[in-house]
């Protein structure tokens, strides 16, 4: 993977966005904030109207017969992305066409099968690694892509100028541009996106018949690992189907690990059982530690302290203001609420050398810091 930083490039517009869901509308909002002319098109008039009403762009019906976009962004579900890319390449012969589908190899294969090299030179597959559990234009945010990875998966036939325009889209939206081949991209997202979604959904499905009094004991651990289980099932059926071959190979490995754990837990006091459990947990520690934290640093690079916060308006704001007064940089913040008491816990991460200084300062201001 190659990370690209071309801060001087930008779009001139106009930009046509086909599809006004969460991502398409967020793209429109972000580009409009930059002063770029955005035209919107969606098969659903009501969805398009909502995107227009919140300022993501103007309707394609207003564009006129001579409309000639610099860039067309196909922001549609994966199962229709290829068809819409082909249609855009034919309809706008001077435009660069990009898609933002979360699988790249299948879309490229479909476009390549039905296009000549001249059309393919204007097509670039991309994938912004950003989103929310909520869907639709009402969930859109202009800053959705800020500092998030945006993968450029150019085909061998993609012209350099087309790639530059695709990168300019990401840069204008504040994203961090990276380059991958379509194959490398699909293998990567199978591990870091599609596998977590499947495992989160499988775990959350176990909660369907769990008694309410048991769920009332749930803390952030359960919330963390099931958060993405709230994602749109219709979209994920398409994503999983398009990348099934790569994902199933990973799931074979997960199945082996589950069988290993089940065998161990069936006889937890047997010879070597506890060592096997420890090894399994340790392997998880190693994998988790490899996930980059702030600025690419490992999460364990920071010291953590927990501050009790009364569940009343303004308390979090006061805590952050007083931390700012110390001149100590807040590296991360995590909130957890007590299900039984009107109190929250703010887990604050700072550089290790600043932990005691911050603890003493907050204590002197009346905050209860849990050691």
N, C-alpha and C positions, 0 to 999 in steps of 0.2 A: 504494500500500500504506500502511495506517495501522497504526502500532505502538501497542499498548494496554498500559497499566500500571495495573491495578486491584488493588493489593496487598491491599485489604481484603476482597475477595470470596473465598468458599470454598464448598465443597459441604457438605451435611449428610448426604447418603446416604439410603438405601442406593444403591449403584451396581451395575448388572448389566453385566458384561463378557462379550460374546458373541465367542468366539474366544480361545484361550489359547496363541497362538504367542508370538514374541518380544515384540511390542508390547503385545498384550493382557495378557500376564502381567506385563510391566514396569509397565503402568498399575495393575494390581492390587497389585503390591508397593509402588508409590509411594503409592497411596491408603491402603493398610493401614498404612504407616508414619505417615501423618497421623491414624490412628485412625478412618478411614472404613470402614463396613461394605461389603464387596465380595462379590458373588455371581458365580460363574463358570459359564459354559455353553460347551460345545464339542461338535461332532459326534463328536469322537474321545474316548471315555471315558478312554483311557490318557493322552492329552495333557492333558486336564482334570485327571486325577489327579496328574500331575507338578506342574502349576501349584498345585494345592491343597497338595501335600506341601511345596513350598518357601515357602508362606505367602502366596500371592497372593489368597486368598479362600476362601469356602466354596462347596460345591456347590449348584447351583440346586435339586436334589432336597430339600435341607434347608430351602429358603425357605418352603415351605408354600403353600397355595392363595390366601392373601390377600396374597401378596408384591406390593408396589407400589413399585418403585424410583423414586427422584427422577430418575435419569439412566440411560439405556441406552447403552453404548458398543459399537458394532459394529466389531470388530477382525478382520475376515475378508478373504480374498482379494478383489480387485476384481470378479471375475466373479460373485460371489454377494452382494456388499455390498448392492446395491439390493434384492434379494429379502429379505434379513435386516432391512434398515431398515423395509421395508413391513410385515413380520411383527411387528416390535417396536412400531411405531406402532399396530397393531391390537390387539396383546396387552396393551399397557400404556398405556391411553388418558390417563393422568395424567402420563406420563413425557416428559421431553425425550429425543430420540434423536439421537445423533451418530454419525458414522462417521469412521474415520481412514484411509480408502483414499487411495492416492497419486495418484489422478485424481478430479476432482470434477465436471466437467461431465456426464459420462455417467451417473454415479450420480444426480445431481439430475434429469436428464431422465427416468430410469426411475421415480424416486419421484414426480415431478410428474405423470407420465402416469397413475399409478394411485392418486393420493391427492386428497382434497378439500383446500380451503384450511385447514380446521381441523386436519387431520393435518399438513399442511405447515408450519403455524405452530410445530409442536413439533420439527421436523427442522432440524439444522444440520450442514452438511458441514465437516469439519476435516481437517487433515493435519499431524501432528507431523513435523518435519524431523529425525528421529533414527533411528538403526538401527545394525545391526552386520552384518558379513558372515555371522556365524553365525545360525542360525535355531532356532526352537523355544523352549519354556519354559525349558529348562536354560540358555539364553543370556541370559535376562532379567535386568535390573538395575533396582532401584528408582530409581536416579539417572540412568537413561538419558536422560531429557528435560531434565535440569537445564541451564539457560541456553541451551537449543536453541530455535530458532524453532518456533512452533506456529501454523499458519495457520488462521484462521477464515473460512470461505467461506459466509457466510449467504446463503440465497435471499431474494428479494424478499418472500416469504411468511413468513419466519422471524420469530417474535414476539421483541420485545426481551428479554423474560425468558428465552426459550430461548437467545438469543445470550449472555446473561450467564452462564447455567449452563454453556454450552460453554466460555466463557472461564475460568470458575472451575475447570473440570477441568484446563486447561492450567496455570493459576496454581498450583493445589495441587500439581502435579507439578514445579514449579520452572521451567517453560518461559517463554519470552518470546513473548507473544501478538502476532500480526499479523493484519490483516484484508485480504483480497483478494476480488475476485469470482471465481466458479468459472472463468471464462474466463481471467482474468489469471493465476490460479494455474496452470492447465494449461499455458499458454504459458510461464510462468516455469520450471516443473519440466522442461519439454521441453529447455530449454537447460542448466539447472544440475544436473540429475539424470539424465535419460534419455539425453541425448547423451553425457555422460561414461561411462555404463554401456556403451553400445553400442561406443564407440571403445575402451574398455578391454578389452572382450571380444574385439573384432576383433583388437586387438594381441596379446592373450594367445593367441589361436588360432594365431598365427604361430609360437608357441614349441613346438607339439606335436611337431614333428620336429627341433627344434634339438638338436644334440649336447650331451650332459651337460657336456663339458669347456668348451663355449662358455657355457653357463648358469652355470657356476661362477665366471665373471668378472663376473656381474651385480652391480650396485651398487644403491643406493637409488633411482636414477632409474627403472629398470625395475620395481622393487617398488612404487614410488609409483603409476605409471600403470597397473599391472595389479592393484592391490590389490582393487578392487571387482569384478574379473572372477570372483572366487570366490563371487559372489552366487547365490542360488537361481534356476535357469533357469525353473522352473515359475511362480514369481511374476512374473518379468520378461516372460514371454510375455503374461501378462494385462495388465501395465502398458503395454507397448509397443503391444499391440493397441488398448487403450482410448484411447491418445493418439497414434495413428499419424499422423493428419493433420497435427498440429502438428509432430511430430518430423520427418516426411519433408521438410517445407519447409526445415528447418534442414540436413538431410542433403544437399539439393540444393546448398546453399552450400558444404558440406564437399566435395562431389564436384567442384565447380568449382575449389576450392583444390587438391585432389589432382591434377586434370588439369593445372592450371597448374604445379604442382611437377614432375610427371612430365615434362611437356614441357620444362621447364628442365633437369632432370637428364639427359634424353636427349642434350643437347648442352651440358654444363656449362661449356665454354670458349667458347661462342658469345657473340655480342655481347649485352650486357645480362643475361647469365645470372646472373652473380654479384650484380649489383644486385638482381635479382628474388629470389634466395635471401635476401639481406640484408633486403629489404623484408618477405618472408614471416616471417622470424624476428622482425623488429622489430614486426610486427603482433601476433605472439604475446606479445612483451614488454608491449605496451600493454594487451592483454586481461588478461594475468596480473596486472599491476599494479593493475587495477581490483577484484580480489577483496579484500574487506576482511580485514584481519588482526585482531589483538587490539584490542578496544574500537572496531572499525571503522577503525583506522588502517591505512595502507598498509604492507605487509611491509617495504619498504625504510626505514621509519622507525627500525628498530633496527639496531644494529651486531652483527656475529656474530664469534665466535671459536671455534676447535675445540680441544678438550682430548682428549688420548689417555688412554684408560682401560683398565687391565688387565682382562681377562675373568675376574675372580674375584669371589666373593660379597662384597657390601658396598661395592664401589668407587663405584657410582653414588650410593648413599646418602651416602657420605662426601663426594663432590664436591658434592652439593646442600647438605649441611650446611655445608660450608666456604664456599660461595657465600653462604648465608644469614648466616654469621658476619660477612660484610663489610657487611651492610645494603643491598647492591645488589639491586634487584628483578630476578628472572629473568623475562624477558618471554616466552621460548619455549625449548623444548629439543627437539633432534632427535638420535636415536641411529642410528649406522651401525656395522656390524660388518665386520671384515676377514675374507674367506673363507679366507685362508691363514694368518693369525696370530691368536694368542689376545689380541687387542686390539680395543677398540672406539673409536669417535670420537664424542664428544658435542659437537654444535654448539650453542652457547649464544648466545642473543640477549639483549642488554641495551640500554639507552639509549646513544646514541653517546658521550655525555660520560663514561660509566662504563667504556668498553672498556679503556683503558690502566690504570686503577686495578685492575680485576678481573684483567687479565693479570699485572700485577706481583704482586698478592696470591697468585694461584694458583701462579705460578712460585716464589715464596718458600716455598710449602708443598710443593714438590716435584713439582707437576704439570707435564707437558710441554704447553705451549700452542703450537699450530701457527699461525704468523703467515701 
